Amino acid sequence: MFDYSDQNVVVVGGTSGINLQIAVSFAKAGANVAVASRNIDKVNAALEQLRIVNPSGNHVGVTFDVRDEVALAAGFQIIEQSFGHIDTLVSGAAGNFPASAAKLSNNGFKSVIDIDLLGSFQVLKQAYPLLKRPTASIIQISAPQAYIAMPLQVHVCAAKAGVDMLTRTLAIEWGLEGIRINSIVPGPIADTEGFNRLAPSEALQSKVAESVPLQRNGQCQDIANAALFLASPMASYITGVVLPVDGGWSLGGASTAMTELGKLAATKGL
């Protein structure tokens, strides 16, 4: 459905789960894709997948921690040397672990803020000179914690709320140069590390599926499809949008699921 031939796409955090599927989907659509994460083995494994689905593409792998401004700059210098410019940036680096607020250390809280919020800002700032052109698109991968209160997630709720405000604010600032920026908010997505951490049993995952109006947990491809649309000319007048892709979960079912999660946490003393 989408043709990204000769387009340059960068996916930060693009070596696993949702972000990897996004990277692979852009490559299948003809794009040159750069993936970045902290783990060189995961970067190399992702590159193998990209080369399988699009052997003629110019695919690039870089390693950096989004909290490290110097490493980020070096990584984007490699991307600039390979691509020259960026057509679409997908910013998806994230950190998460379940912890009650009373037992969460200051360092644990700060770690998630630094990865999700500060990291997102630093990624966008480094990419900005390569994106500074009409038709460029930024897609942030947010989370429902940005606007749905969840037990054991106070650190993530705070960080992701900030990420979505980054999206809205930069849509105003950078829209003057033709850059569009939107957030995708995945609902419960099966077979992802984050979902498995928050719903660690098959029974709890089934409960979550029952709380979704469409009666299923999502797939990584559901999020990749939304990213392909938002980066395309079909979405050329869409910016500053925080888009839930969640089967309607945020309409009310999430509250039911979070009650079950809270009960589980209480029984385990988290």
N, C-alpha and C positions, 0 to 999 in steps of 0.2 A: 504493500500500500504506500510505502514511503521510499523516496529515492534520495539518499544522502551521498551519492557519488561525488567525489572530490571535496567533500566537507570534512573539516577537522574537528573532532570531538574529544574532549578531555573528561575522563571520569575519575574523580578523586575518591578513593575508597573502592575502586572498581574491580576488586579482586575476589569478592565473595558475595553471596546472597543477592539481594535486590540490585546492588550496584554492578555486579558482574553481569547479571542478565541484561541490564541496560546497556553496558558496553558491548556485549555480544550482539544485541539487537541492532544497535547502530552500525556495527561492522557488517552484519547481514544485509543491511540496507545500503551498503556501499561506502560507508564512511572510513576515513583514516581515524584510528582510535588510539589515544594515549591513556593508559591506566596508571594509577599511582596508589601506593600504600606503604606501610612501614616494613613489610615482609618481602624480601627479594624473591623467596621461593614462590610465594603466592603471585607476585608480579609475573614471574616467568611462566607459571602455570596458566595465568589469564592470557598472556600473550600467545601461548600455544592455541588456546581456544579461538582467539581472534583470527589467527592465521589460518585455522581450519575453515572457518565460515567465510573468510574474505582473504584468500591468499594473495591477491594483488594489492591489498591495502598497505599503506605505510603505518604500521602499528608500533607504538613506542611504550616502553615501560620505565617508570622512574620510582625511586624510593625516597620517601621523606615522612617525617612526622609533622602533621599540620600545626603543631604547637611550636615548631622550630622555624623561626623566620628565615634564618640563614639557609637551612636545608631546603625550605620551600623555594626560595629565590633561585637556588642552584637547580632544583628540579624543573622550574618553569623556564629557566634558561635553556635546558636541554629540549624542552617542548618547543620553545621558540625556534631553536636551531633546526628542529625536525619539521615543523609545520609553518613557521612564519607568522601565522595568525591562528586564532581559535574562532570557530563558528559557533560551537555550543560547549558550554562548561556545565558539567553535572557535579555538584558539590555534595558528596554523600558521606564524608567521614563522620563517625559517631562513636561514642563510648557509652556503655550502659552496664549496670549490674543492679540486682535488686537489693535494697537496703532500707530499713526503716529510718525515719528522720532522727529518732532518738539515738540510734546506734551508728549513724553515718558520721564519719570523721570529717573535719574541715578539709583535709587533703583529698578525701574521696569526692566530696562535693566539688571542690575546685578542679579536680581532674576532669570531670565530665563537662564543667563549664569551659575549661580550657580547650578540650577537644571539639565539642559541639559548637560553642558560640564563638570563642576567640579563634578557634581553628577555621571556622567557616568564614569569618571576617578576613583572616589573613589569606586564605585561598582566593577569595574574590578580589582582594586588593592586589595580589600578585598577578592574577589573570587579567585584570582590568586593561592594562596597556595592550594586550593581545586581542582583546575583545572590542576595543574602542572603535566600533564601526557599525553603521546601520545594518540591521537584520541579525546581529549577534544575539545569542540567547543564553541565559543562565537558568539552570534548574537546580533548586535546592531540594534535597530529600529530607523532609522534616519528619515529624512523628505526631500521633494523636495526643501525646503528653503535652503538646504545646497549648492545647485548650481543653483537655479532659483531665481532671485531677485523678491521679492513680496512686494507690498505696505502694510504698517501696520505691517510688519514682520521683521524689521531690527534687532531686538534682537534675534529672532529665526534663521534668516539667519546666523548671526554671530556664534551662539551657535552650530547649526547643522553642519556648515562647519568644526568646530573644532572637532565634534564627528566623522565625516568621516575621518579626519586626524588621530584621535586616532586609528581608525580601521586599517588604512594603516601602521601606525608606529608600532603598536603592532603586526601586522602580521609578520613584520620583526623580532622584538625582541623575541617574544614568539614562533614563528615558529620553532626556534632552539630546542624547547622542545616538539614539536609536537602539540602545541595548534593552532587551526585554529580560525581566527576571521574575520567575514564579517558583512557588514551592509545591511539591507533591507530598501529601500526607498519607502514607500507606496505612491501611487498617491492619487487622491481624493477617499476616502473610505466612503461610505454612512453610516449614523447612527452612526457616531463617534463624540465625543465632539468637536474635533478640526475642522472637516469639517463643522459642524453646526455653529461654531463660524465664520469661514471665509466665508461661503456661507449660511447666515442665512435665506434665503427664498427659497421656492420650485422653484420659477422662476430662481433664480441664480444657484441653484443646477442642474437644467435642462440645463442651459447654459454651465455649466462645463461639463456635460455629453456629450453635443454636441461637445465640444472641444477635447474629447478623441478619438483617432483613432478607438478604438473598440466600440465607441458610447455608453458607459455606465460608470457609477461610479462603483468603486470596492466594494467588500464585505470584511469583516474582514477575512473570510475564505481564500480569495486569498492570504493574507499575511501569514496566518498560514500555508498554503500549502508550501509556499516558505521556511518558517522556518523549517518545517519538512524535506524538501529536504536538505537544507544547513547543518543541524546537522547530516545527515545520512552518512553512508559509501559511498553512491553514489557520495557525494561531497568531498571525502577525499583528492582531490588534488586542492581544491578551497579555497583560503585564500586571504585576503586583497582586496576583491571585494566589491564594492558599487553597489548593485543590485536594479535598479528601478523595482518595481512591480506596474505598473501604466497604463497598456493598451496602452502604447505609448505616454502618455500625455506629457512627458518631451521632446518629439521630436519637439514640437512647439505649440501644443494646449494650453499649460500652459500659454503662453504669452497672448493669446487671453482672457483666463479666468481672468488673473490678470488685464488686462485693464478694464474689466467689474467691478472687485472688486475695482479698483482705482476710477472709476467713482462713485460707490456707496459710498465709503468712503468720497469723496469730497462733495457729496450732503448731507451727514449726519454730516459733520464737524468733522470727527474723527481725 
